[in-house]
């Protein structure tokens, strides 16, 4: 007996744009357009490096608020990493949907990483890039790469020089790095790392120990970091809500309140464009949202502080039913190729009470199709549908027991080989 795998979300009151997202096309093995990353800073930094400015000029650049950009310098983009993140970006919430919960580039990240006056540019381009029809993306994508390096330990290169606290935090990655222990420039590999991301591999508060030593420009917008408001950038208006990512601010994550925007308002704002409107006064057009921004210090999100990342008991159950369980389809033959073997063939299931369980016995042997067929009896997804009969649960329990037995057998065999090797060497 076999079952179809649902990519998620099971409940679509949050991710209502799921069918037009490029992640759905990937799951359905539809050909997606390759994203072209447009950058406008390469020539600038080439000119800047060949013609260094004087300290006097740099002082005025700092006053204008752009000194941090020069300090962080130029580095090539990791297209594989960025595209894997775009696949998990949700324009409905302006957050990344990861296996451990939601995360995003906050106003705090922009402030600390680049020392920039707070504004919203990155997220608007991410929203456009998630469309099934998107074929290019622009904007300051390097800050997204820095954000990922700061937080996701399994993809971050190692820094080979001392920390310089006279520059913004993002300048740490300006000098020599080593990629010896991590993957880079591979969409397939980065997608796999995000698919199996675990709590201990994500830093919710990467700046906690160093922020007091950073330049003042890195905390210039601290009063706005936790404000629930609208971020406006010309024609772009986006709702900024720290309540979706409270662990990034050292607070217990609760089930967030519904967005104040209707689906129609959301669609209207995301389809606005400056093209063909050179005389448009955007301050007047967005006056109601500008007013909310001007009152942002009265709308600061409060919560229960915690020493370690914590969620309310029901949060993960709520999240798993409303998130994307799969980017790639484990049942697809395309998952297994004679290249990097990702974790797309490792199935995850939601059982009653929305508890997520991984079936890993199939990782060790057999074709992809066989593994999925084996895993279908391991657990079923039950969402108010006909529950599993007792005999089915017994069969599922036996399958899980076999999974554990196989893993233990492999571990013991490996340990036995190491012992024999040591005995031979001695």
MOCOR-V724020 format. One record per pair of residues at least 12 apart in sequence whose ideal C-beta (glycine too) atoms are under 7 Angstrom apart, sorted by sequence separation. I is the first residue (numbers start at 1). GAP is how many residues later the second one is. If there is no record, write none. Layout:
i/gap
I/GAP
I/GAP
//
This chain:
i/gap
125/12
228/12
244/12
346/12
347/12
362/12
125/13
159/13
228/13
243/13
361/13
362/13
125/14
159/14
161/14
228/14
243/14
330/14
346/14
161/15
228/15
330/15
160/16
226/16
328/16
359/16
7/17
105/17
122/17
160/17
330/17
345/17
346/17
379/17
105/18
121/18
122/18
159/18
160/18
377/18
378/18
121/19
158/19
359/19
377/19
7/20
157/20
158/20
239/20
359/20
122/21
157/21
239/21
378/21
48/22
122/22
157/22
239/22
357/22
377/22
378/22
158/23
226/23
325/23
345/23
146/24
149/24
157/25
347/25
378/25
156/26
345/26
146/27
155/27
45/28
154/28
155/28
347/28
351/28
45/29
94/29
114/29
113/30
320/30
349/30
352/30
349/31
350/31
351/31
42/32
237/32
336/32
349/32
41/33
110/33
113/33
321/33
335/33
113/34
320/34
155/35
333/35
91/36
317/36
320/36
333/36
89/37
235/37
317/37
109/38
155/38
169/38
235/38
91/39
105/39
154/39
235/39
37/40
86/40
234/40
89/41
169/41
331/41
361/41
37/42
72/42
105/42
330/42
361/42
364/42
86/43
204/43
205/43
360/43
86/44
204/44
359/44
37/45
69/45
165/45
169/45
205/45
361/45
68/46
168/46
364/46
68/47
154/47
168/47
235/47
360/47
35/48
67/48
68/48
153/48
165/48
234/48
152/49
165/49
166/49
168/49
169/49
237/49
152/50
153/50
168/50
65/51
151/51
252/51
65/52
151/52
237/52
251/52
252/52
115/53
150/53
251/53
114/54
232/54
251/54
252/54
113/55
151/55
250/55
251/55
112/56
113/56
114/56
150/56
250/56
112/57
113/57
232/57
246/57
255/57
232/58
243/58
252/58
253/58
254/58
82/59
85/59
230/59
242/59
252/59
253/59
255/59
252/60
255/60
26/61
232/61
254/61
82/62
230/62
247/62
253/62
82/63
85/63
229/63
230/63
255/63
23/64
77/64
81/64
229/64
22/65
77/65
75/67
78/67
81/67
229/67
77/68
227/69
227/70
229/70
228/71
224/72
227/72
227/73
228/73
17/74
81/74
223/74
226/74
15/75
17/75
226/75
16/76
15/77
14/78
14/79
35/94
112/95
71/96
72/96
98/96
71/97
100/97
38/98
72/98
75/98
99/98
100/98
35/99
36/99
38/99
72/99
98/99
100/99
112/99
35/100
36/100
37/100
38/100
68/100
71/100
115/100
33/101
35/101
73/101
33/102
35/102
72/102
100/102
112/102
115/102
84/103
115/103
117/103
118/103
37/104
83/104
87/104
117/104
80/105
204/105
78/106
79/106
80/106
84/106
88/106
112/106
118/106
25/107
78/107
80/107
84/107
111/107
22/108
111/108
21/109
22/109
80/109
81/109
111/109
124/109
22/110
80/110
84/110
111/110
20/111
21/111
120/111
20/112
22/112
121/112
124/112
120/113
107/114
119/114
124/114
123/115
120/116
107/117
108/117
107/118
120/118
106/119
195/132
107/133
106/136
191/136
191/137
106/139
104/140
104/141
102/142
103/142
106/142
102/143
127/143
94/144
94/145
103/145
196/147
195/148
68/149
95/149
195/149
95/150
192/150
93/151
188/151
189/151
191/151
192/151
101/152
188/152
192/152
189/153
186/154
188/154
92/174
91/179
101/210
101/218
97/226
97/227
87/240
16/247
27/299
27/300
29/300
23/301
26/301
27/301
26/302
27/302
29/303
23/304
29/305
15/307
14/308
11/310
10/311
11/311
9/312
9/313
9/314
8/315
9/315
8/316
7/317
8/317
7/318
8/318
7/319
5/321
5/324
5/325
5/326
5/342
2/371
3/373
10/373
2/374
6/375
3/377
//
